[in-house]
Amino acid sequence: MKRVLPILAATALLATAIIPSATTASGISGLEGDEIEMSFSLLTSEFYKKVDQQVALDGARAELADYLEHSGVKPAKVPALRASEDPSLNAKNLEREVSLLNGLYGPRVGGSRELTYAAIAGLMSSVKDKYTTFLSPKEYAQLNEGLDGGNFSGVGISIQVDEKTKLLLVNEVIPDGPAEHAGLQAGDTITLIDGKSTKGLTTDQDAKLLRGDKGTIVKLTIVRDGTELPEIAVTRDMIHQPSVYSKLLDGGIGYARLTVFGQNTADELTQALTKLQAQGAKAYILDLRDNGGGYLNSAIDVSSKFISSGPIVSVESRGGNDTQYDAENTAIPPKPLAVLVNKYTASASEITSGAIQDDGVGALIGEKTYGKGVVQTIHPLPDGSAVKITSARYLTPRGRDINLVGIQPDIVSIEPRTAKLGDPLTDPQLQSAVTYLEGKIASAGT
């Protein structure tokens, strides 16, 4: 079995050590010059297709001109750059251009840092690949938090606004969190937070009311099944947002919903499956709807819970180099399996979906998936920003290229706009999975 580095299927994390040069062209810092040179080198060497260096320089120049104009410099005079056959020389010329523009316009447009970002963003956009982008420090931090979970002080629930009532609805309750200890349940409607109505508020506004310092108390008024309950006091605590939510449905069907393929997802799924097994699960539903992907390693690890041996995915990098990654020999005892997918099931989610479908260990139920069959690698830059570059494409175990095509489910079930994912009463796709598994359980006589 070949083991992959922590590359993302939706995005990727690849640590890169950089020592800033001591000198650079006048007008920008050595750090900024290094970031431009590194970004140019990474794009031209790692993008999964050959990059025209003139096109790359033209992209940077266009983005610089656009940034200057939006900053009030009209007309923006950005000299044209002519590419040579030497990538390092081209990067140096771009560095000098940014330095020149900073000397002319820097104080008026935010300084050399913003001009450097514009140049790098232009390099990335020049290849016309929507997944190859520049990430500011804030965007990069948000990406990592989204994949690996953020820590915050709150009550421990995921929320949404009910479309009909415009009140706050509890989607899920984080296991062993303050809300669960206080008795909140998924499906509860929160009408008041510390006496303030949630009607008409956005989820961001609701979240601000729910969050607060650890140890403080928030009082909630709950409506459950049409009945208003006595006010509930919840003591806020530190919360780590999980990526796996699980529960045992009627009929002994274990349900696990994955929100992302993060660093801890496989471990969280293992814990969830162990708990469901102990509760007597006879079959499983893996819900990958609205899951936009994550780490490739995570997709391999998750797939390996259901596939005992053989290939999970093949990754084809620049030059046609193909690497096959096999199951990790960590599969649970085989039981009937349904995987829920929809049009937002993408990237790492499609790797797992495709592997399960190709291997025949489970049935895909729902709607055709998104169709993202390329892999990105993220390279952090010294100041906390990063570049995300499409570095490969992937194929399912049977050699299917699903990019821009998606994966067709085995059983088609349409998701209505009113569905509450994970609720068998309002989620017809989930009900389709339950019906399918009930048949499998009955035929197996378990």
Secondary structure, 3 states (H helix, E strand, C coil): CCCCCCCECCCCCCCCCCCCCCCCCCCCCHHHHHHHHHHHHHHHHHCCCCCCHHHHHHHHHHHHHHHHHHCCCCCCCCCCCCCCCCHHHHHHHHHHHHHHHHHHHHHHHCCHHHHHHHHHHHHHHCCCCCCCEEECHHHHHHHHHHHHCCEEEECCEEEEECCCCCCEEEEEECCCCHHHHHCCCCCCEEEEECCEECCCCCHHHHHHHHCCCCCCEEEEEEEECCEECCCEEEECEEEECCCEEEEEECCCEEEEEECCECCCHHHHHHHHHHHHHHCCCCEEEEECCCCCCEEHHHHHHHHCCCCCCCEEEEEEECCCCEEEEECCCCCCCCCCEEEEECCCCCCHHHHHHHHHHHHCCCEEEECCCCCCCEEEEEEECCCCCEEEEEEEEEECCCCCCCCCCCCCCCEECCCCCCCCCCCCCCCHHHHHHHHHHHHHHHHHCC
